[in-house]
Amino acid sequence: MHRRALNLFCGLKILKVAHNGPRHLYVLFYHQLQAPHKVILTPELAFQKLNKMTQVLKNVDLIDGKLVNIEDDSVVMDDRIEHRLKTFKSLARLYLGSPSVQQSLTKKAIGSSAAMESIPKSCFGQPSEREPMTLNTLTKVCNYLNVPAQQRKSVRFTICPQVTQHRIWAGTLEEILMGLKSEIESLNHRSSSRRELKLSEQIISSCLRFLSDTAISTNPDSTSWMRLTPTKRFDSPPSRRWEDLLEMFNDLFKCLRNENGTLYHMSKLEAMKEGMFQIKDVLVDRDIGYKEARHQESLVQKKLSKTLGHPSQCLFTLLQYYLHGSVRDPEIEVCGGVYERGDNKGGLCLCIGKILTSDEEKMVWVGVKQLDKALGLFKFVWETAERKEVLELQGHLWCVGVDDRILNYRGNVFFLHGIRL
C-alpha cells in the first residue's frame, strides 16, 4: 500500500454514515499537524481502500484482545499494525451500509426464505446495528435480548448461585492473576518500571499461594464423617480472611499504577474487588476443619449471590468463567440485533457479525468460534429467562472479494459474505 494511503487511514478518528444506504461515505480524518477535516469517499473508492488494506493485514486479527498472527498463533507487538487493523474494521463497518451490501443482504433474505438457513430481511439495516459492542454486564445482555424486568429478576436469581460457588470464585481469581502475570512478563521487555514490575510478580505469586490454600484437600468422594479435622499446631498462624487477599490486591494496584490502562487483567481484578469487599470477613483456613471450611465456602456463595446485581462487572466476569473458563468480555464487531424471522416458521433470530481480513480457512474458523462464544452467552441468558419465543442464532462474517458460503458450527449457522462493488 502507498505510504500516503497508510498515513491517511492511520489518522481515522470518526466515521459517520448518512442514512441507511449512503451514496457517499463521509469520513473525518485527523492528522498530527493539521486540524481535522472531512473527506468524502464514494463506495467505489472505499472499496478500493479496503481491498488494498487487506494485502497488509491478511494474516492478523484481534483475538481475546490481542493482535495475533493467525498463521502461527503468535502475538504481534506492533501498535501501528493494530491501529491499521482497527481502522480497516471501522471503514468496513461503514461500507456495510452502502447500497451494494444492503441490496445483497436483502436479496439473500428473500432468496433464502424457503430454505433451512433463512436470513432476516431487516438485519444490519440500521447504522446502530453495524456498530461494535462489548458485553461486560448482565444488564447489557438483557437489554440486547429485550428481557423484561420481572424475568431479569429470575435470571439473576438463577445465575448467581451457579457462578458464585467457591470453586468458580477462586478459579476466576486465579485465571485473572495468571493472565496479569503473563501481561507483566511481556511488559518487562519494554517498560522502564522494572522494579515495580518485579515486585508485582512477587505479589501475584503470594496471591496464587493464598488461593491454593483455600482449596479443601480432602477426597470429595469420601463421606463427611470420614474427613478428620486437622490438628491445630501450637505454632499455627492466626486464621486468614479474604480481606488479606484484598490488601494484596491494593498493593498490586499501587505497584502497577504507572501501567494503568495498558493491562487488561488489571481492569478485571478491579471488578473483582466489588465481590471481595462483600466477603472480606469470611475465613480462609484449611486448619479449621472440613465442616467449618465448607460453611465458610457457603458464606462466600451466599454473600456474593445476595449483593452482586445485574450491572456488576464482577458478576459478569464470574459468568464468563463459568461458561467458558475465560474472563475476557466478548467483543462483537458488528452488533446486529434480534429480528423477526424471514420465513413462515415464526420466532426470532439473533444476528451478530465479524469482519475478516482474509478468507484463509483458519482465519474464517477463528472468526466463527469468536462469534459462537458470544452466541452461547446470549443463548444461556435467553434460556435462563425462560422466554417462550424460539430464538435462532446466526453469525455473519464479511471479507473482501470472497465467495459467499454457509457454515455450521455447534448447531448454529454462519454466513460468510463477500464484500464487493
Wavefront OBJ file of the C-alpha trace (Angstrom):
o trace
v 0.000 0.000 0.000
v 1.191 3.520 -0.718
v 2.643 5.383 2.250
v 0.200 8.251 1.714
v -2.780 5.894 1.919
v -1.424 4.284 5.081
v -0.926 7.663 6.737
v -4.446 8.649 5.780
v -6.012 5.570 7.314
v -3.851 5.708 10.441
v -5.411 9.119 11.084
v -9.006 7.860 11.040
v -10.866 9.077 14.103
v -14.615 9.282 13.490
v -16.835 7.641 10.870
v -20.296 8.926 10.044
v -22.883 7.395 7.736
v -25.760 9.316 6.212
v -28.999 7.258 6.181
v -29.156 3.511 5.597
v -27.737 3.390 2.098
v -25.276 6.240 1.558
v -24.226 7.290 -1.898
v -21.140 8.800 -0.319
v -19.232 7.821 2.811
v -18.345 10.786 4.997
v -15.117 10.221 6.905
v -13.450 12.547 9.378
v -9.661 12.246 9.476
v -7.132 13.601 11.959
v -3.534 14.403 11.060
v -0.777 15.116 13.520
v -0.010 18.611 12.240
v -3.388 19.619 10.831
v -6.869 20.385 12.071
v -9.444 17.641 11.497
v -11.191 17.759 8.137
v -13.900 15.797 6.391
v -13.069 13.575 3.427
v -15.793 12.288 1.119
v -15.283 8.732 -0.116
v -17.531 7.177 -2.726
v -18.366 3.490 -2.156
v -16.068 2.684 -5.086
v -13.104 4.474 -3.522
v -13.856 2.996 -0.092
v -13.876 -0.490 -1.610
v -10.500 0.163 -3.251
v -9.083 1.286 0.102
v -10.408 -1.822 1.830
v -9.023 -4.076 -0.893
v -5.554 -2.526 -0.557
v -5.563 -2.756 3.223
v -6.314 -6.488 3.125
v -2.962 -7.000 1.391
v -1.176 -5.667 4.504
v -3.463 -7.141 7.167
v -4.446 -10.522 5.709
v -2.776 -12.651 8.400
v -3.622 -10.693 11.567
v -6.704 -10.314 13.749
v -7.668 -9.347 17.276
v -8.238 -12.476 19.369
v -9.251 -12.039 23.016
v -7.878 -8.511 22.964
v -4.505 -9.498 21.487
v -3.173 -8.843 17.998
v -2.424 -12.331 16.676
v -0.755 -13.716 13.559
v -3.275 -16.354 12.517
v -0.706 -18.428 10.624
v 1.374 -19.385 13.678
v -0.794 -18.074 16.593
v 1.990 -15.701 17.653
v 1.190 -12.410 19.405
v 2.146 -9.354 17.333
v 3.521 -6.474 19.411
v 3.052 -3.664 16.898
v 0.851 -0.682 17.758
v 0.855 0.615 14.170
v -0.490 -2.643 12.750
v -3.104 -2.844 15.500
v -4.193 0.726 14.716
v -4.410 -0.074 10.993
v -6.492 -3.162 11.734
v -8.971 -1.163 13.809
v -9.103 1.451 11.061
v -9.804 -1.245 8.474
v -12.671 -2.671 10.527
v -14.140 0.784 11.139
v -14.147 1.539 7.414
v -15.570 -1.928 6.642
v -18.433 -1.358 9.112
v -19.133 1.905 7.321
v -19.098 0.146 3.972
v -21.660 -2.416 5.183
v -24.190 0.421 4.979
v -23.510 1.026 1.294
v -26.316 0.255 -1.208
v -24.467 -2.704 -2.771
v -24.019 -4.556 0.540
v -27.535 -3.782 1.782
v -29.101 -4.861 -1.504
v -27.059 -8.071 -1.426
v -28.330 -8.888 2.094
v -31.912 -8.158 1.025
v -31.630 -10.484 -1.982
v -30.199 -13.261 0.191
v -33.013 -12.801 2.719
v -35.659 -13.078 0.027
v -33.890 -15.935 -1.731
v -33.405 -17.944 1.458
v -36.929 -17.505 2.839
v -37.877 -21.058 1.872
v -34.530 -22.558 2.822
v -33.414 -24.062 6.118
v -30.959 -21.182 6.667
v -33.092 -18.033 6.498
v -31.632 -14.530 6.858
v -33.966 -11.928 8.428
v -34.941 -9.306 5.853
v -34.059 -6.302 8.010
v -30.788 -7.456 9.588
v -27.925 -4.915 9.812
v -30.139 -2.313 8.094
v -29.746 0.483 10.649
v -26.423 2.282 11.310
v -26.680 1.407 15.024
v -26.779 -2.293 14.061
v -23.388 -2.035 12.360
v -21.570 -0.635 15.400
v -19.197 -2.616 17.661
v -20.289 -3.695 21.120
v -18.523 -5.049 24.204
v -20.561 -7.209 26.564
v -19.395 -6.576 30.126
v -22.540 -6.713 32.279
v -25.637 -8.847 32.540
v -27.642 -5.658 32.053
v -26.200 -5.201 28.551
v -27.062 -8.768 27.596
v -30.633 -8.448 28.907
v -31.086 -5.085 27.167
v -29.933 -6.621 23.900
v -32.388 -9.504 24.269
v -35.213 -7.211 25.474
v -35.678 -9.304 28.617
v -38.462 -7.672 30.699
v -37.831 -6.542 34.263
v -39.632 -9.404 36.001
v -37.717 -12.009 34.034
v -34.434 -10.212 34.768
v -35.002 -10.891 38.459
v -35.442 -14.555 37.632
v -32.252 -14.534 35.520
v -30.199 -13.094 38.366
v -31.826 -15.376 40.951
v -30.962 -18.422 38.808
v -27.467 -17.421 37.683
v -25.998 -16.093 40.932
v -25.951 -19.367 42.945
v -24.284 -21.118 39.996
v -21.497 -18.634 39.312
v -20.733 -17.693 42.933
v -19.729 -21.175 44.041
v -16.424 -21.120 45.871
v -14.575 -23.049 43.144
v -15.860 -20.629 40.457
v -14.903 -17.623 42.587
v -11.393 -18.916 43.315
v -10.923 -20.185 39.745
v -11.877 -16.792 38.296
v -9.386 -15.004 40.535
v -6.663 -17.469 39.587
v -7.397 -17.031 35.869
v -7.155 -13.232 36.207
v -3.908 -13.384 38.184
v -2.320 -15.798 35.708
v -3.376 -13.521 32.847
v -1.955 -10.489 34.626
v 1.307 -12.341 35.282
v 1.607 -13.096 31.567
v 0.956 -9.444 30.664
v 3.616 -8.275 33.113
v 6.152 -10.703 31.659
v 5.547 -9.127 28.251
v 5.919 -5.633 29.714
v 9.295 -6.480 31.276
v 10.900 -6.251 27.839
v 9.641 -2.751 27.021
v 8.907 -0.928 30.264
v 11.075 1.343 32.388
v 9.267 0.357 35.605
v 11.318 -2.822 36.039
v 11.468 -2.651 39.847
v 7.691 -2.176 40.226
v 7.007 -4.996 37.776
v 9.328 -7.338 39.679
v 7.557 -6.525 42.931
v 4.198 -7.037 41.214
v 5.220 -10.544 40.145
v 6.113 -11.361 43.745
v 2.720 -10.123 44.971
v 0.925 -12.176 42.308
v 2.840 -15.277 43.448
v 1.704 -14.598 47.014
v -1.900 -14.190 45.817
v -1.758 -17.502 43.954
v -0.375 -19.267 47.053
v -3.219 -17.742 49.062
v -5.762 -19.178 46.603
v -4.141 -22.606 46.655
v -4.533 -22.616 50.444
v -8.288 -22.052 50.093
v -8.820 -25.453 48.447
v -10.081 -28.267 50.641
v -7.553 -31.064 50.179
v -9.780 -33.925 51.334
v -11.131 -36.571 48.984
v -14.546 -35.350 47.727
v -15.715 -38.954 47.244
v -15.468 -39.829 50.906
v -18.336 -39.077 53.289
v -18.077 -36.065 55.598
v -17.775 -38.053 58.849
v -14.637 -39.775 57.475
v -12.828 -36.457 56.974
v -10.751 -35.734 60.026
v -10.338 -32.266 61.424
v -6.670 -31.211 61.060
v -4.742 -30.990 64.312
v -4.143 -27.365 65.292
v -0.420 -26.859 65.685
v 0.966 -24.767 68.533
v 2.804 -22.520 66.075
v -0.093 -22.216 63.620
v -0.595 -18.673 62.338
v -3.903 -16.935 63.065
v -6.766 -17.708 60.692
v -6.734 -15.687 57.494
v -9.626 -13.977 55.769
v -10.381 -12.811 52.236
v -9.502 -9.337 53.494
v -5.840 -10.424 53.430
v -6.070 -11.057 49.681
v -7.840 -7.728 49.197
v -4.885 -5.964 50.834
v -2.513 -7.733 48.447
v -4.664 -6.534 45.542
v -4.382 -2.958 46.792
v -0.585 -3.277 46.988
v -0.604 -4.665 43.444
v -2.578 -1.676 42.161
v -0.025 0.679 43.741
v 2.872 -1.105 42.052
v 1.170 -1.023 38.664
v -0.270 2.487 38.806
v 2.100 3.619 36.020
v 0.752 0.866 33.762
v -2.883 1.830 34.324
v -4.878 1.262 31.134
v -2.272 -0.968 29.465
v -3.008 -4.191 31.370
v -6.365 -5.758 30.547
v -6.431 -8.087 33.546
v -5.945 -5.166 35.927
v -9.417 -3.930 34.971
v -10.819 -7.395 35.675
v -9.045 -7.503 39.041
v -10.568 -4.105 39.842
v -14.005 -5.505 39.005
v -13.463 -8.460 41.360
v -12.808 -6.102 44.274
v -16.554 -5.471 44.430
v -17.129 -9.068 45.473
v -14.035 -9.144 47.649
v -15.406 -6.327 49.816
v -18.555 -8.370 50.440
v -16.706 -11.466 51.700
v -13.659 -9.870 53.349
v -14.647 -11.194 56.804
v -15.051 -14.801 55.620
v -12.358 -17.176 56.873
v -9.835 -18.851 54.577
v -8.105 -21.555 56.573
v -7.798 -25.304 55.973
v -6.897 -25.877 59.635
v -10.418 -25.055 60.822
v -11.751 -28.475 59.807
v -13.764 -29.772 56.907
v -17.251 -28.859 58.109
v -16.262 -25.338 59.134
v -14.359 -24.857 55.867
v -17.438 -25.885 53.887
v -19.504 -23.472 55.967
v -17.126 -20.636 55.101
v -17.320 -21.595 51.421
v -21.124 -21.460 51.566
v -20.845 -17.988 53.101
v -18.889 -16.856 50.040
v -21.688 -18.082 47.798
v -24.480 -16.584 49.902
v -22.892 -13.148 50.326
v -21.976 -12.818 46.648
v -25.382 -14.054 45.478
v -27.116 -11.516 47.695
v -25.073 -8.453 46.751
v -23.963 -8.791 43.095
v -26.586 -7.236 40.820
v -27.229 -7.011 37.076
v -24.846 -4.053 36.436
v -21.998 -5.798 38.284
v -18.886 -6.454 36.195
v -17.788 -8.825 38.947
v -20.900 -10.972 38.398
v -20.401 -10.909 34.629
v -16.745 -11.965 34.974
v -17.814 -14.914 37.127
v -20.430 -15.812 34.490
v -17.833 -15.751 31.709
v -15.520 -18.048 33.661
v -18.457 -20.340 34.494
v -19.453 -20.643 30.821
v -16.114 -20.545 29.018
v -13.269 -20.788 31.552
v -12.202 -17.318 30.396
v -12.596 -13.821 31.865
v -12.460 -11.837 28.604
v -15.532 -9.744 27.828
v -16.967 -10.774 24.425
v -16.325 -8.084 21.806
v -18.751 -8.058 18.878
v -17.537 -6.126 15.839
v -20.991 -5.765 14.206
v -23.642 -5.814 16.918
v -26.694 -6.626 14.773
v -29.827 -7.312 16.804
v -32.839 -9.554 17.388
v -35.166 -9.709 14.379
v -38.338 -11.483 13.311
v -37.520 -14.498 11.207
v -37.929 -14.101 7.470
v -39.695 -17.441 6.889
v -43.024 -18.912 7.890
v -41.690 -20.695 10.974
v -42.174 -17.738 13.282
v -39.974 -16.912 16.232
v -36.978 -14.602 16.407
v -33.458 -14.569 15.003
v -30.385 -13.064 16.671
v -27.684 -11.884 14.246
v -24.185 -10.646 15.083
v -21.184 -10.167 12.806
v -17.429 -10.017 12.361
v -15.150 -8.561 9.684
v -12.254 -10.659 8.393
v -9.056 -9.515 6.683
v -8.727 -12.703 4.612
v -10.642 -15.840 3.662
v -7.911 -18.202 4.837
v -9.631 -21.243 6.328
v -8.024 -20.812 9.730
v -8.985 -17.129 9.817
v -12.589 -17.978 8.977
v -12.896 -20.633 11.694
v -11.274 -18.418 14.322
v -13.930 -15.818 13.478
v -16.689 -18.418 13.674
v -15.537 -19.550 17.130
v -15.384 -15.954 18.392
v -18.968 -15.326 17.281
v -20.078 -18.692 18.685
v -18.780 -17.728 22.126
v -20.949 -14.593 22.177
v -23.926 -16.515 20.761
v -23.539 -19.086 23.544
v -23.789 -16.318 26.143
v -26.963 -14.931 24.560
v -28.486 -18.410 24.390
v -27.693 -19.120 28.050
v -29.368 -15.910 29.248
v -32.343 -16.379 26.897
v -32.989 -19.889 28.173
v -32.454 -18.819 31.783
v -35.084 -16.094 31.278
v -37.443 -18.861 30.076
v -38.588 -16.833 27.086
v -41.382 -18.516 25.166
v -40.274 -17.436 21.685
v -37.932 -19.671 19.705
v -34.618 -17.853 19.187
v -32.435 -18.809 16.228
v -28.766 -17.796 16.424
v -26.802 -16.608 13.390
v -23.264 -15.373 12.852
v -22.317 -13.256 9.821
v -18.767 -12.755 8.572
v -17.627 -10.358 5.861
v -14.426 -10.433 3.819
v -13.376 -8.526 0.711
v -13.853 -10.472 -2.519
v -14.670 -13.929 -1.105
v -17.330 -16.292 -2.424
v -20.466 -16.498 -0.302
v -20.971 -19.705 1.632
v -22.763 -21.134 4.671
v -21.008 -22.825 7.599
v -22.414 -24.809 10.507
v -20.760 -24.965 13.921
v -22.153 -26.410 17.150
v -25.713 -26.230 15.873
v -25.522 -22.585 14.735
v -25.459 -21.193 11.190
v -22.732 -18.812 10.000
v -22.910 -16.865 6.742
v -19.693 -15.798 5.014
v -20.400 -12.751 2.805
v -18.104 -11.332 0.160
v -17.621 -7.542 0.201
v -17.696 -6.375 -3.404
v -18.886 -3.477 -5.528
l 1 2 3 4 5 6 7 8 9 10 11 12 13 14 15 16 17 18 19 20 21 22 23 24 25 26 27 28 29 30 31 32 33 34 35 36 37 38 39 40 41 42 43 44 45 46 47 48 49 50 51 52 53 54 55 56 57 58 59 60 61 62 63 64 65 66 67 68 69 70 71 72 73 74 75 76 77 78 79 80 81 82 83 84 85 86 87 88 89 90 91 92 93 94 95 96 97 98 99 100 101 102 103 104 105 106 107 108 109 110 111 112 113 114 115 116 117 118 119 120 121 122 123 124 125 126 127 128 129 130 131 132 133 134 135 136 137 138 139 140 141 142 143 144 145 146 147 148 149 150 151 152 153 154 155 156 157 158 159 160 161 162 163 164 165 166 167 168 169 170 171 172 173 174 175 176 177 178 179 180 181 182 183 184 185 186 187 188 189 190 191 192 193 194 195 196 197 198 199 200 201 202 203 204 205 206 207 208 209 210 211 212 213 214 215 216 217 218 219 220 221 222 223 224 225 226 227 228 229 230 231 232 233 234 235 236 237 238 239 240 241 242 243 244 245 246 247 248 249 250 251 252 253 254 255 256 257 258 259 260 261 262 263 264 265 266 267 268 269 270 271 272 273 274 275 276 277 278 279 280 281 282 283 284 285 286 287 288 289 290 291 292 293 294 295 296 297 298 299 300 301 302 303 304 305 306 307 308 309 310 311 312 313 314 315 316 317 318 319 320 321 322 323 324 325 326 327 328 329 330 331 332 333 334 335 336 337 338 339 340 341 342 343 344 345 346 347 348 349 350 351 352 353 354 355 356 357 358 359 360 361 362 363 364 365 366 367 368 369 370 371 372 373 374 375 376 377 378 379 380 381 382 383 384 385 386 387 388 389 390 391 392 393 394 395 396 397 398 399 400 401 402 403 404 405 406 407 408 409 410 411 412 413 414 415 416 417 418 419 420 421
